[in-house]
Amino acid sequence: FLINKEALSVNKAVIQGQDAKHICKVLRLKPQDAVSMTDGHGTDFTGCIDKVSPECVEISILTEKKSLTESNLDLTLCSAMLKHNKMDETIKQITQLGVTRWIPFYCKRSVPLSGTQKGKKQIERWQTIARESLKQCRRSCLVEIMPPMDFQQVLAFSKGCTHKLAFWEASDRSLAVTVPGENNKAVVLIGPEGGFEEEEIRCAVESGFMSYSLGPRILRAETAAVCACGLIQYLLGD
Ligand code: SAM
């Protein structure tokens, strides 16, 4: 279970809301049963249930340790806004692939236009999906979901990253040439359904990005994002 800082006090944790209901009604856990928890920031806990009701579960914390499931790679996926709810699946998959943060962005060929999104509500929905995915894959760090940016803000964000990779179907550079360095911090750009404009790739290259190919076949944007993150985690992460 994912617990927030406020729910933690010395050797005690409290779980409320949907998770408490789930523990009580679905899992039917009882006092003395064991539970595993994470704070979503890299620390895992084990505990033993003291009291359980559908509204509130009180737990005594038994152990606390740094997560073993997190990668040493700081990996940011910047993917162009896609139509409908296509981003939902991306969030589930990049959580499983150990991505650190996700930045949706608007570029010239993005179909959803800047300002037409549901704003705060949409980010909350994405955060809920990220929390559920974290539990499923036993990660200990929540994917940080940043508010949508424009392309120039994404390029500014990438300052300080050691590996800057822009995936472009017209590139002939293979990812196999990518080698890990010290303190790896990678940022990945994936375009929208209509692809990047050449001008955008030129700006990215001016900001220190290199363009890479994912092979001769054109992948859907959501497939390209997952494929790129998986390959980069394999090459640069652990
Ligand atoms: N509209 C483009 C076309 O038909 O040529 C395809 C865009 S593709 C659906 C969406 C995004 O996925 C691209 O902007 C790129 O970032 C990534 N992508 C898809 N296939 C790729 C490949 N073979 N190599 C590198 N990037 C790829």
Residues whose N, C-alpha, C, O or C-beta is under 5 A from the ligand:
A	BS01	SAM	F167 W168 E169 L189 I190 G191 P192 E193 G194 G195 F196 Y212 S213 L214 G215 P216 R217 I218 L219 R220 A221 A224
